[in-house]
């Protein structure tokens, strides 16, 4: 479409040059003006169609691109102050109502407790499907890129796929650590290698230890209706 408009613009200019030799005064200016307007319109539409995406890598470096190179990029919006990150409105109860049926169905499919899945989502992202951590984890279940690839989640911003990948990871951790819930949660937070490195014990990381307590507390509240 863009190329065809430039061709039409060029034809207009050539036609103007041919006719101007006979009708310099009246006809030529109209063709010249038409060609100029068509060129300006094409250029302005090209500018409007430009997109800008931003990604901050784990080292804190910011990358910009006119297209999303992977799901870590956020599409920016053009404002009078330049390109800005869009303002997101997060509604915990609304998102919980939207995704809870999927939490139940996906968890049951992989034989994982829906209460466990919901508690993990609550602690990981507070039911924000657009949540991104400083380490690069993303989505409701805060999948890292390697974990997402392991379970075939190629777009971590897809909330349903994100839940499915996280639930499969929980299932595999349950098998790996013989249904020991505390080790499963520790591994989900710090990685299974860290749990194994400390002799199948919760690693001595304050973040991981607090994470296990928070998820278990949320599970208790869900089970008791507190």
HELIX and SHEET records of a PDB file:
HELIX    1   1 UNK A    2  UNK A   20  1                                  19    
HELIX    2   2 UNK A   27  UNK A   48  1                                  22    
HELIX    3   3 UNK A   92  UNK A  109  1                                  18    
HELIX    4   4 UNK A  114  UNK A  125  1                                  12    
HELIX    5   5 UNK A  145  UNK A  150  1                                   6    
HELIX    6   6 UNK A  159  UNK A  176  1                                  18    
HELIX    7   7 UNK A  181  UNK A  190  1                                  10    
HELIX    8   8 UNK A  192  UNK A  197  1                                   6    
HELIX    9   9 UNK A  206  UNK A  224  1                                  19    
SHEET    1   A 4 UNK A  62  UNK A  65  0                                        
SHEET    2   A 4 UNK A  53  UNK A  56 -1                                        
SHEET    3   A 4 UNK A  74  UNK A  79 -1                                        
SHEET    4   A 4 UNK A  82  UNK A  85 -1                                        
END                                                                             
